[in-house]
Amino acid sequence: MPTGERSFLARHLLAASSSVTSTSPLAVRQLPHRSSLCPSSTLAPRSLLFAAACHLVSAACFLFSALLILRTIYTSAHPPTARLDLAMAPSAQGWHARATPLPTADASGFAPTADALAFVVLLNAPADPEGFTMALFRPDVAVDARGRALRLQADDAVALLALAERANAMPDTGSFMNAWRVAHPRTSQKIDRLFVRTPEGRFRETSVQGWDPVLKQLKTAVGEYEELPPVLYEFFGYVQEARDGFQKLEANQDIITQVTALATS
């Protein structure tokens, strides 16, 4: 074979061999990177989810603890004094009927003193603008609307005094005579005025205008109270008993004047 033909044939064989090597299915292919086959690549997302869940649980626990602390602080700063459950308190209903008048000798020697005076209830009504209802002297002597000195049952005296002190702890209303005004269809309702001796020795007034055995809705809300608070409803209900059998012309005005002066002077 001539030299030129051998050279031409050799070039074609070399080109064909190169083509077969590059396209053959048996040709060596580059293996994927080992890290793509490593099992740890499938565990990484799970670890992230677990860590996120732990953070959420920790945040929830912190929030719950913070709420408990805030509730404790609020409760200590706002004791439920004004909303005491009176169901467990002793009832004083019928106290006036159970009381016994002091013997004549004791009654004639009864001298009201400011130190012993616990509270006084006065009356402001259209027919009696400077009326007197009752007073309680420690430990158990009351003066009723007729000016009679009465010895109370021990439980009645304790119950009346406790209610008066709770009533005295109610918030100020901003109204005339610090009155809680019960809504009525008609105006010119009487005002029952409670004067309780404070630890400082002065008397603080808390009043109810238009106390009624049925009506409780307030004419004007006092803070969150839209109805007369139970402690005021109960106490001023008991107070009405002191006027049983009252006849103004038969009242002992000397004693009444002395007692009234102790709280208002």
C-alpha positions as CSV (number, residue, x, y, z in Angstrom):
1,M,0.0,0.0,0.0
2,P,1.4,3.4,-0.9
3,T,2.7,5.5,1.9
4,G,0.1,8.2,1.4
5,E,-2.8,5.8,1.7
6,R,-1.4,4.2,4.9
7,S,-1.1,7.6,6.5
8,F,-4.7,8.5,5.5
9,L,-6.0,5.2,6.9
10,A,-4.1,5.6,10.2
11,R,-5.7,9.0,10.8
12,H,-9.2,7.7,10.2
13,L,-8.6,4.8,12.6
14,L,-7.3,7.1,15.3
15,A,-10.4,9.4,15.0
16,A,-12.8,6.4,15.2
17,S,-11.0,5.1,18.2
18,S,-11.4,8.4,20.0
19,S,-15.1,8.6,19.2
20,V,-15.8,5.1,20.5
21,T,-13.9,5.8,23.8
22,S,-15.9,9.0,24.5
23,T,-19.4,7.7,23.6
24,S,-19.2,4.1,24.9
25,P,-21.5,3.1,27.7
26,L,-18.5,1.5,29.4
27,A,-16.6,4.7,29.6
28,V,-15.7,5.7,33.1
29,R,-18.0,8.4,34.4
30,Q,-17.3,10.8,37.3
31,L,-18.7,9.6,40.5
32,P,-20.9,12.0,42.5
33,H,-19.3,13.7,45.5
34,R,-19.3,11.5,48.6
35,S,-21.1,14.1,50.7
36,S,-24.2,13.7,48.6
37,L,-24.4,10.1,49.5
38,C,-23.7,10.6,53.2
39,P,-26.7,9.7,55.6
40,S,-26.0,12.8,57.7
41,S,-27.5,15.0,55.0
42,T,-31.0,13.6,55.7
43,L,-30.6,14.1,59.5
44,A,-29.8,17.8,59.3
45,P,-33.4,19.0,58.7
46,R,-34.7,16.8,61.6
47,S,-32.1,18.4,64.0
48,L,-33.2,21.8,63.0
49,L,-36.9,21.0,63.6
50,F,-36.1,19.5,67.0
51,A,-34.1,22.6,68.0
52,A,-37.0,24.9,66.9
53,A,-39.5,22.8,68.9
54,C,-37.3,23.1,72.0
55,H,-37.2,26.9,71.6
56,L,-41.0,27.1,71.3
57,V,-41.5,25.0,74.5
58,S,-39.0,27.2,76.4
59,A,-40.8,30.3,75.2
60,A,-44.2,29.0,76.3
61,C,-42.9,28.1,79.7
62,F,-41.4,31.5,80.2
63,L,-44.6,33.2,79.1
64,F,-46.7,31.1,81.5
65,S,-44.3,31.9,84.4
66,A,-44.5,35.6,83.6
67,L,-48.3,35.5,83.6
68,L,-48.3,33.8,87.0
69,I,-46.0,36.4,88.4
70,L,-48.1,39.3,87.0
71,R,-51.3,37.7,88.4
72,T,-49.7,37.4,91.9
73,I,-48.5,41.0,91.8
74,Y,-52.0,42.2,90.7
75,T,-53.7,40.2,93.4
76,S,-51.5,41.5,96.1
77,A,-52.0,45.1,95.0
78,H,-55.8,44.7,94.6
79,P,-57.1,42.6,97.5
80,P,-60.7,41.6,97.0
81,T,-61.8,43.5,100.1
82,A,-64.7,45.2,98.4
83,R,-66.1,42.0,97.0
84,L,-66.1,39.8,100.0
85,D,-68.4,36.8,99.9
86,L,-71.0,37.7,102.5
87,A,-72.5,34.2,102.4
88,M,-70.1,33.1,105.1
89,A,-70.6,36.2,107.3
90,P,-72.9,35.9,110.2
91,S,-76.4,37.4,109.6
92,A,-77.6,40.2,111.8
93,Q,-81.2,40.1,110.6
94,G,-83.5,40.6,113.6
95,W,-80.8,42.2,115.7
96,H,-83.1,45.0,116.9
97,A,-85.8,42.6,118.1
98,R,-83.2,40.5,119.9
99,A,-81.6,43.5,121.7
100,T,-82.7,44.2,125.3
101,P,-83.0,47.7,126.7
102,L,-80.5,48.6,129.4
103,P,-82.0,48.6,132.9
104,T,-83.3,52.0,133.9
105,A,-80.4,52.6,136.3
106,D,-77.8,51.7,133.5
107,A,-79.7,53.7,130.9
108,S,-79.9,56.8,133.0
109,G,-76.2,56.6,133.6
110,F,-75.3,55.9,129.9
111,A,-72.9,58.5,128.7
112,P,-71.9,58.3,125.0
113,T,-68.1,58.8,124.5
114,A,-66.2,59.3,121.3
115,D,-63.6,56.6,122.2
116,A,-66.3,53.9,122.4
117,L,-68.3,55.1,119.4
118,A,-67.8,52.6,116.4
119,F,-70.2,54.1,113.9
120,V,-73.3,56.3,113.5
121,V,-76.0,56.2,110.9
122,L,-77.9,59.4,110.2
123,L,-80.8,60.1,107.9
124,N,-81.3,62.8,105.3
125,A,-84.9,62.7,104.1
126,P,-87.4,65.3,102.8
127,A,-89.5,64.8,105.9
128,D,-86.6,64.5,108.3
129,P,-83.5,66.3,106.9
130,E,-81.5,65.9,110.1
131,G,-82.7,62.5,111.2
132,F,-80.9,59.9,113.4
133,T,-81.2,56.2,112.9
134,M,-78.7,54.4,115.1
135,A,-75.2,54.2,116.7
136,L,-73.0,51.4,117.9
137,F,-70.7,51.8,120.9
138,R,-68.1,49.1,121.7
139,P,-68.5,46.5,122.7
140,D,-72.2,45.9,122.3
141,V,-74.4,48.9,123.2
142,A,-76.6,50.5,120.5
143,V,-78.7,53.6,120.4
144,D,-81.7,53.2,118.1
145,A,-83.8,55.9,116.4
146,R,-85.9,56.5,119.5
147,G,-82.8,57.2,121.5
148,R,-83.0,54.0,123.5
149,A,-79.8,52.4,124.8
150,L,-79.9,48.7,123.9
151,R,-77.7,45.7,124.8
152,L,-77.1,43.7,121.6
153,Q,-76.4,40.0,121.3
154,A,-72.7,39.5,121.0
155,D,-72.9,38.0,117.5
156,D,-75.1,40.8,116.3
157,A,-72.7,43.5,117.5
158,V,-69.8,41.7,115.8
159,A,-71.7,41.3,112.5
160,L,-72.9,44.9,112.4
161,L,-69.4,46.3,113.2
162,A,-67.8,44.0,110.6
163,L,-70.2,45.1,107.9
164,A,-69.8,48.8,108.8
165,E,-66.0,48.5,108.5
166,R,-66.3,46.7,105.1
167,A,-68.7,49.4,103.9
168,N,-66.3,52.0,105.0
169,A,-63.6,50.4,102.8
170,M,-65.7,50.9,99.6
171,P,-64.3,53.4,97.1
172,D,-65.3,57.0,97.0
173,T,-68.2,57.8,94.6
174,G,-67.5,61.4,94.0
175,S,-71.1,62.2,94.7
176,F,-72.6,64.5,97.4
177,M,-72.3,62.8,100.8
178,N,-70.2,60.1,99.1
179,A,-73.5,58.5,98.2
180,W,-74.2,55.4,96.2
181,R,-77.3,56.4,94.3
182,V,-79.9,53.7,93.6
183,A,-82.0,54.3,90.5
184,H,-85.7,55.1,91.2
185,P,-88.6,56.2,89.0
186,R,-89.0,59.2,91.3
187,T,-86.5,61.7,92.6
188,S,-86.0,63.0,96.2
189,Q,-85.0,59.7,97.7
190,K,-83.8,59.5,101.3
191,I,-80.1,59.2,102.1
192,D,-78.8,56.9,104.8
193,R,-75.4,58.2,106.0
194,L,-72.9,56.0,107.6
195,F,-70.0,57.5,109.7
196,V,-67.3,55.0,110.7
197,R,-64.5,55.7,113.0
198,T,-61.1,55.3,111.2
199,P,-57.8,54.2,112.9
200,E,-56.8,57.9,112.7
201,G,-59.7,58.8,114.9
202,R,-61.8,60.7,112.4
203,F,-65.1,59.6,110.9
204,R,-65.5,58.7,107.2
205,E,-68.8,59.0,105.5
206,T,-70.3,56.4,103.1
207,S,-74.0,56.9,102.1
208,V,-76.7,55.2,100.1
209,Q,-79.4,57.2,98.4
210,G,-82.6,55.4,97.9
211,W,-81.9,52.1,99.6
212,D,-84.7,49.6,98.6
213,P,-85.3,46.0,99.5
214,V,-85.7,45.2,95.8
215,L,-84.0,47.8,93.7
216,K,-80.2,47.6,93.3
217,Q,-79.4,49.2,90.0
218,L,-77.3,52.3,90.4
219,K,-78.3,55.6,88.8
220,T,-74.6,56.2,88.0
221,A,-72.0,53.5,88.0
222,V,-69.2,53.7,90.5
223,G,-66.1,52.4,88.8
224,E,-67.0,48.8,87.8
225,Y,-70.0,48.7,90.0
226,E,-73.3,49.0,88.2
227,E,-75.4,47.7,91.2
228,L,-75.3,48.5,94.8
229,P,-72.5,46.3,96.3
230,P,-73.7,43.4,98.5
231,V,-72.0,44.8,101.6
232,L,-73.9,48.1,101.3
233,Y,-77.2,46.5,100.5
234,E,-76.9,44.1,103.5
235,F,-75.7,46.6,106.0
236,F,-78.2,49.4,105.2
237,G,-80.9,46.8,105.2
238,Y,-80.1,45.8,108.8
239,V,-79.9,49.5,109.7
240,Q,-83.6,50.0,108.8
241,E,-84.5,47.8,111.8
242,A,-83.4,50.6,114.2
243,R,-86.3,52.7,113.1
244,D,-88.9,50.1,114.0
245,G,-91.6,51.8,116.1
246,F,-90.0,55.2,115.7
247,Q,-92.1,58.2,116.7
248,K,-90.2,61.5,116.6
249,L,-92.1,63.0,119.5
250,E,-91.3,60.1,121.7
251,A,-87.5,60.0,120.9
252,N,-84.9,60.9,123.5
253,Q,-83.5,64.0,121.8
254,D,-80.9,64.6,124.4
255,I,-79.1,61.3,123.8
256,I,-79.6,61.6,120.0
257,T,-78.0,65.1,120.0
258,Q,-75.0,63.9,122.1
259,V,-74.4,60.9,119.8
260,T,-74.7,62.9,116.6
261,A,-72.3,65.5,117.8
262,L,-69.6,62.9,118.4
263,A,-69.5,62.0,114.7
264,T,-70.1,65.3,113.0
265,S,-68.4,67.8,115.2
